[in-house]
Amino acid sequence: MKRFGVVFLLFTFLSICNASYAFVDKEFVNNQSVIESQNRIDRIGFNILNSNGIEKRTVFDFDVSKTKNAYSRHSDRQIVMYRGLYNRLSSDDEVAAILAHEISHSVDSYNGVLRGYFSIWGYAFSPKKYEYKADKRGVDFMVNAGYNPVAMIVVMSKAFPQKRYDWYSTHPITSRRMMEIYEYIYKKYPEYLVNNKYKDNPFYQNFLLTSKENRAKFQKKIESGSKNSVHYL
């Protein structure tokens, strides 16, 4: 009986040790993943800042929360990306799309103390205007830093939900945002649509499908204003 008790205690001890080791190993792997994610966000974020000659300081933080979001904090000019959204991003271009948009918001907060407060109030009363602005300036930031701006459409297509109404929301309906970005790229950076590496991407294909009517109207408008217009997918 004593021998059985000793064996049982030894087995229990070894089980606890193995469980503890597994826990520590898992924790180590998770920590490494967090470090790698933070380093990647820093690398891409600071590349955007430096490539665009943005002189005002901004820092980046990777939050392990499963929230599918990212935001620019006006109080300390820190851009936070949550793991829930980060895990949906498949390339540096897509990470850059999120960061470039938030960097645009951060830049707007650097207008001096008084003007900064006015910009915050301006956002409160007309948030959609600021979101469209951040999307388009974010495209500029991406191009200047060597990233493909079409990735911004791809990210929104796969990760941003389509709200039924937008009158109560601070952000425009996603389909409208994607179309605005498409038109901006079409007019200012057409080479990214001529040689579109996302042409066969399923999320971009879905954008083409769901924006078919709006793109047809846009193309008609372009053709009416130019005899040499070109249609891009």
C-alpha positions in Angstrom: 0.0 0.0 0.0 2.8 2.4 0.9 4.5 1.5 -2.4 1.4 2.4 -4.3 1.1 5.7 -2.4 4.7 6.6 -3.3 4.1 5.7 -7.0 0.9 7.8 -7.0 2.7 10.8 -5.4 5.5 10.5 -7.9 3.1 10.3 -10.8 1.2 13.3 -9.5 4.4 15.3 -9.1 5.6 14.5 -12.6 2.2 15.4 -14.0 2.3 18.8 -12.3 5.9 19.4 -13.5 4.9 18.6 -17.1 1.8 20.8 -16.9 3.8 23.6 -15.5 6.5 23.2 -18.2 3.8 23.2 -20.8 2.2 26.3 -19.4 5.6 28.1 -19.2 6.4 27.0 -22.8 3.1 28.2 -24.1 3.5 31.5 -22.2 7.0 31.8 -23.7 5.6 31.2 -27.2 2.8 33.7 -26.7 5.3 36.3 -25.4 7.5 35.7 -28.4 4.5 36.2 -30.7 3.6 39.5 -29.0 7.2 40.7 -29.3 7.3 39.8 -33.0 4.0 41.5 -33.6 5.1 44.6 -31.8 8.4 44.7 -33.7 6.5 44.4 -37.0 4.1 47.1 -36.2 7.0 49.4 -35.1 9.0 48.6 -38.3 6.1 49.4 -40.6 4.8 52.3 -38.6 8.1 54.1 -38.4 8.8 53.4 -42.0 5.6 55.3 -42.9 6.5 58.2 -40.5 10.1 58.5 -41.8 9.2 58.0 -45.5 6.6 60.8 -45.3 8.8 63.2 -43.4 6.4 63.3 -40.5 8.2 65.4 -37.9 5.7 65.0 -35.0 6.2 62.0 -32.7 3.9 59.0 -32.8 4.4 55.6 -31.2 2.7 52.3 -31.6 1.3 49.7 -29.3 0.2 46.1 -29.9 -2.6 45.2 -27.6 -3.3 41.5 -27.0 -7.1 42.0 -26.7 -9.2 40.2 -29.3 -11.0 43.4 -30.2 -11.0 43.9 -34.0 -10.0 47.5 -34.0 -7.2 50.1 -34.1 -7.2 53.7 -33.1 -5.1 56.8 -32.6 -5.2 58.2 -29.1 -5.2 62.0 -29.1 -4.1 62.3 -25.5 -0.6 60.9 -26.1 -0.4 60.4 -29.9 -0.2 56.6 -29.5 -1.6 54.3 -32.1 -3.0 51.1 -30.7 -3.6 48.0 -32.8 -5.5 45.1 -31.2 -4.6 41.5 -31.8 -8.2 40.8 -33.1 -7.6 43.0 -36.1 -3.9 42.3 -36.5 -4.6 38.6 -36.9 -6.8 39.3 -39.9 -3.9 41.1 -41.7 -2.0 38.9 -44.2 0.9 41.2 -45.4 2.9 44.2 -44.6 0.8 46.2 -47.1 -2.3 45.4 -45.1 -0.7 46.3 -41.8 0.5 49.5 -43.4 -3.1 50.3 -44.5 -4.3 50.3 -41.0 -1.4 52.2 -39.6 -1.4 54.8 -42.4 -5.0 55.6 -41.7 -4.4 56.0 -37.9 -1.2 58.0 -38.5 -3.3 60.5 -40.5 -5.5 61.0 -37.4 -2.4 61.4 -35.3 -1.1 64.1 -37.6 -4.3 66.0 -37.3 -4.0 66.1 -33.6 -0.8 68.1 -33.9 -2.2 71.5 -34.5 -1.3 73.3 -31.3 -3.3 72.9 -28.0 -6.2 75.2 -28.9 -6.4 74.2 -32.5 -6.0 70.6 -31.4 -9.2 70.9 -29.3 -11.0 72.5 -32.2 -10.0 69.5 -34.5 -11.4 67.1 -31.9 -14.6 69.0 -31.8 -14.6 69.1 -35.5 -14.3 65.3 -35.6 -17.1 65.0 -33.1 -19.5 67.0 -35.3 -18.3 65.7 -38.7 -16.5 62.4 -38.1 -17.2 60.9 -41.5 -15.4 63.7 -43.2 -12.3 63.0 -41.1 -12.5 59.3 -41.8 -12.6 59.8 -45.6 -9.7 62.2 -45.2 -7.7 59.7 -43.2 -8.3 57.0 -45.8 -7.1 59.1 -48.7 -4.1 60.6 -46.9 -3.4 57.1 -45.7 -3.2 56.0 -49.3 -0.6 58.8 -49.9 1.4 57.7 -46.9 1.4 54.1 -48.1 2.6 55.0 -51.6 5.4 57.2 -50.3 6.5 54.4 -48.0 6.6 51.8 -50.7 3.4 49.9 -49.9 0.6 49.0 -52.2 -2.5 51.2 -51.5 -4.9 48.7 -53.0 -4.3 46.7 -49.7 -6.5 49.3 -47.9 -9.5 48.1 -50.0 -8.6 44.5 -49.4 -8.4 45.0 -45.6 -11.8 46.7 -45.5 -13.4 44.1 -47.7 -12.4 41.2 -45.5 -12.4 42.8 -42.0 -14.8 45.8 -41.8 -18.5 44.9 -41.4 -21.2 46.5 -43.5 -23.5 48.4 -41.2 -27.2 48.7 -42.2 -27.3 52.5 -41.4 -24.6 55.0 -41.0 -26.5 58.0 -39.5 -25.6 57.0 -36.0 -22.0 55.9 -36.7 -18.7 57.8 -36.6 -17.5 55.9 -39.7 -19.0 55.9 -43.2 -20.5 52.6 -44.6 -17.7 50.4 -45.6 -18.8 50.0 -49.2 -18.7 53.8 -49.6 -15.3 54.0 -48.1 -13.9 51.4 -50.4 -15.4 53.1 -53.4 -13.9 56.5 -52.4 -10.5 54.8 -52.0 -10.8 53.1 -55.4 -11.6 56.4 -57.1 -8.7 58.1 -55.3 -6.3 55.4 -56.4 -7.7 55.4 -59.9 -7.2 59.2 -60.3 -3.9 59.6 -58.5 -2.1 56.3 -58.6 -3.5 54.4 -61.6 -0.3 52.2 -62.0 -1.4 50.2 -59.0 -4.6 49.3 -60.8 -3.0 48.7 -64.2 -0.6 46.2 -62.7 -2.8 45.1 -59.8 -1.2 42.3 -57.8 -4.5 42.0 -55.9 -6.5 41.3 -59.1 -7.1 37.7 -58.1 -7.3 38.2 -54.4 -10.8 36.9 -53.2 -11.4 39.9 -51.0 -10.6 42.3 -53.8 -12.7 40.2 -56.2 -15.6 40.6 -53.7 -15.1 44.4 -53.7 -15.3 44.3 -57.6 -18.5 42.2 -57.3 -20.3 44.4 -54.7 -19.2 47.7 -56.2 -20.1 46.8 -59.8 -22.9 49.3 -60.1 -21.0 52.2 -58.5 -17.9 51.5 -60.5 -20.0 51.6 -63.7 -21.3 55.0 -62.7 -17.8 56.2 -61.9 -16.5 54.9 -65.3 -19.3 56.7 -67.1 -18.4 59.9 -65.4 -14.7 59.5 -66.3 -15.5 58.7 -69.9 -17.8 61.8 -70.2 -14.9 64.0 -69.1 -12.1 62.5 -71.2 -11.9 60.9 -74.6 -8.8 59.0 -73.6 -10.2 57.3 -70.4 -9.0 53.8 -69.5 -11.0 51.2 -67.6 -9.1 49.5 -64.8 -10.3 46.5 -62.8 
